[in-house]
Amino acid sequence: MLKRLRYFYKYVKLLLSLLLIFISHHNSFSQNKKTLLFKHLTQENGLSDPTIRALHIDKDDFLWIGTENGLNRFDGTNCITYKKTKYNRTNFPGNYITNIIEDKNGDLIIGSQSNLVKYNKKADSFSSFKFILPKLQKNYYSFPFYIDKDNKLWVYLAGEIYNYSCNNNQLKKITGFSNGFQFTPKLFYNELDWFVSRGVKGIYLNKIEAGKEKSASEFFMSSKKPNLISHVEDAYISSDTSIWLAGEKGIIKLNPVKNTYKIFSYYKTKPFIGTSIAKYPDKPWLLVGTNGSGLLLFDLITERFITQYKHLDGDPFSISANYIRRIYIDKKNNLFLGIDRYGLDYTNLNQVIFPRYITKAETIDNDISRILKLNDNQVWFGTKSSGLKIYNKDLSELLKSMFKGLGISKLIHLKNKDVLVEINNGSFYLYKTIKNKFYQLKVAFPNKFKGKIDIHQIVYCNGNLLAATEFGVAKVTFTERNEIFFDLINDVNRSLPWNNTQQIIQISNKELLIQTYYTAMYLYRFNNGKFNYIKEIGRTPYAINGNIILNGNLYLATTSGLLKFNTKNISFREEILIDANCSSITADKNKNLWVGTSNGLYFFDTNKNNSVKYTTSDGLQSMVFNPESIAMLKDDQVAIGGINGINLFNPNKTIPYKSSGCPKIVSIQINDKPYHKAGNSVTIKKLNLNHNENTITIGYSSMDYINPIQRKIKYKMIGYDNKEVTVMGNSELRFPNIPSGTYNFELTDLVSSNKIVMTIIINAPFWQKWWFIAIIIIGLILTGILMLILYLRWIKHLQALQIRQMITFQKEDRKRIADDLHDDLGLKLSSLKHYLLAGDINKMIQSGELRKLSAQYIDQALHVLRNTLINLSPKTLDENGLVFALHDLVDNINKLKIIKIHLDNVGFNTILKNTQQYALYRICQELINNSIKHAEAENIYISIVNRDNKVILLYEDDGKGFDYATIKRGYGLSNIEAHIQAIKADINIDTLPGRGLAATITINFKAKTKTLN
């Protein structure tokens, strides 16, 4: 008997333990309700076909989507299609994709209804598998499903399963027991000893030994048990003894070792057809796709369905439709659903931290206006047009609805635990807790006020229930005749500039603030039962929707943002903490703030003075929250309402989800044209470009499937500008006219700090390369040496030419001197000799004629000799300079009266070098000589001036002139030009036949010259 009692005790204890586990597990799920917010990828967003057959995430986090009409690559934002057309029939996969797997190199093996191909990721190209068997030459069904430890591919081909060696191109048949779908129990690159194959009906369990089929067991296809025959769509292999099948019977739990099974055909009371199945990560749950019943969540411990996700009209975050063909979950817990005829739905299982309640599926009007925790068992929700909704404490059950078709304006919890309810039509109801009944109240104001009066706020202050109304502050009381009376407080209202009051805020036991409607804030003190006006605190041109006092600071949720004021010194220096239209506010037990706004929900850390923003991607009912629709519930839960229901969450467990994304380069353009020379943009680590390929456009993806638009990415082109720039979401970055050099382009995800680096080398043109520069330098040196040699030779040639010219000039001068001496001096002396020889000398001596005639001839000879010496080197030029020498020359010529010379030197006061003076003097001699001998001129005008570091000599005559371009260069002109070159001067001769001659000689000075006193 005692032994039986012990067994009974153990049995009861086990049942109680299981019951406790079940209850705790059930409560755990219900208290942490999973709200899944789905995004959608359709043909409008680039998907090639709405019916999805295969899903796979590759090593770079791209989602590959196989459809019935093309292959797609998706990065969370952009969808690229790879589709077989008449231009690429050879190597592209067939458009009906069956399965996608990935090898160690990151290349994809893609099965289709018409071939088996391999995608080379680095080259961004496809290649077909070439098989020897005749039936595998073209248009054959393929389904790749495994790669073993020997790197051999396991694949279903045209009705049979093969083991294929890529090294020697050998196919080895394994079995014919299959209908084209396989499921394996092991990860890739292990030894495969068994797998599950789908049959026309039921499944085969294929056992393998030494690379050959050992046996093939049939399940759910026996004609002896027709009620168990089931078409199987998908399978999840939990262990060797537990296989979960999704099919027309719902889901089936099969133990293939014991040949036992259990069927789950109903969700609640309705049968369903299973179409896909997957293990929920880190939870003892299964995700079950159905045909018509949406997505079901199944608990493996209790073996019960615990929730359902269905398409909801009007809810863009629900699944697109209720027929789910494929379920795929990646390592980051991104959930992808292939929705039959609707495309792809996707979300993240860890993303939602704000579960949603009171959805449109539960009530048409879920626009929440007020929230009130009545007690530990009830929560009240006022709506804009559907009255009052009363729920149990965990919001799992709607207990009662009141005031249907009406809007709730206020829910005021009174001190006696009763509730005051204001309807949006201005009527009031009092809920008496003891009687559990609502009583309509008659609204009473002083006699002078009639009609509906706006009540902006009702709040307790110093134990009194006060109301802020359009006529001022009023004290609220209740009468035994079910009447609510608003008694205006004259002490307050008489001191207010405007009686339309909006907010009453108690900041201490004796002080309160009163805000008039969108105008100003005033301070009052409460003494001896009266309100005393103290002062105006400041202007407040905004509405206050809520307030809370923490650590001596007043936080106001206003239409102008979250404002902070100091209550200790009653200062009104406002500090804007959140720049948004704030509608509601509460504080958690850590004294941090939660603020509902018209642009999401904010968490504000009062110690660090920073905020975190949450959006609909985090599970919020919407981005808009309603004024004063927030409340603290049991177990530190916060309920906050908006235009699309409420969110219920525990602030202490609310941790923002941060996915570990890494941005990827998805496109490269060079000079604004797509660049494919280096292969796939995703795999490129280095770009080697020519000098003229220097405008680079880099397109990148944040690789975020949750909220790609808000994902913060930092980029930097090291070596170009070195600036770190933060951008949001996916984008294209253009870098124009990059100079030659080596650069590193960095993309960094600011959430996960993951980054990628691509090296960009822009080669310099050949004229900037070292070898070309070296050749140029050597060439310049050689050219310089050659030019120096040629220059020295030219200088030597010029010197020789000048010597020859000097010799020629000397010969000419000697000849001229000889002519002068012969013609003049010789003639005079010869005449004197003949005269002396012919005459009687004694007679001539006695008569004195000899002395007279000798003196005459000797004077003439001396005059000729003197003129010759002056022409050679005038003594006046050496002693007194150019001006005196010219004057002497002009005076001597003018004495002959053969021509009239006019000399002007008034503007000349510069001291010239001896060579310059001598050259100018000789040039003047040659010009004068030309004017006398050839031009037949009557007047000569010579002017010499200095101006702007120049000496200018002007020479003019009124002779007959000549054609300077055609005239033969005689001694005179050649002599002039030689002197001009010798002093590096410029000469301009202007003459024509019949116009005389004008010559301008200019000497330029680089440095300052001395001037005459």
Secondary structure, DSSP 8 states (H G I E B T S, - for coil): -HHHHHHHHHHHHHHHHHHHHHHHHHHHHHHT------EEE-GGGT-S-S-EEEEEE-TTS-EEEEETTEEEEE-SS-EEEE---TTSTTTS--SSEEEEEE-TTS-EEEEESS-EEEEETTTTEEEE---SSGGGSSS--EEEEEE-TT--EEEEETTEEEEEETTTTEEEEEES--SS-EE-SS-SSS---EEEEE-SSSEEEEEEETTEEEEEEEES--TT-GGG---EEEEEEEETTEEEEEETTEEEEEETTTTEEEEE-EETTEE--EEEEEE-TTSSEEEEEEBSS-EEEEETTTTEEEEEE---TT-TTS-S-SBEEEEEE-TT-EEEEEETTTEEEEEETTT--S-EES-TTT-S---EEEEEE-SSSEEEEEESSS-EEEEETTSSSEEEEESTT--EEEEEE-TTS-EEEEETTS-EEEEETTTTEEEEEEEE--TT--S---EEEEEEETTEEEEEETTEEEEEEEETTTEEEEEE-HHHHTT-S---EEEEEE-SSSEEEEEETTSEEEEEEEETTEEEEEEEEEE--S-EEEEEEETTEEEEEETTEEEEEETTTTEEEEEEEE-S-EEEEEE-TTS-EEEEETTEEEEEETTTTEEEEE-GGGT-S-S-EEEEEEEE-GGG-EEEEETTEEEEE-GGG----------EEEEEEETTEE--TT--TTT--EEEE-TT---EEEEEE---SS-GGG-EEEEEEETTT---EEEESSEEEEE-S--SEEEEEEEEETTT--EEEEEEEE---GGGSHHHHHHHHHHHHHHHHHHHHHHHHHHHHHHHHHHHHHHHHHHHHHHHHHHHIIIIIIHHHHHHHHHHHHS-HHHHHHHTHHHHHHHHHHHHHHHHHHHHHHHHS-HHHHHH-HHHHHHHHHHHHHHHTSSEEEEE-TT--B---HHHHHHHHHHHHHHHHHIIIII--SEEEEEEEE-SSEEEEEEEE-S----TTTS---HHHHHHHHHHHHTT-EEEEEE-TTS-EEEEEEEE-SS---B--
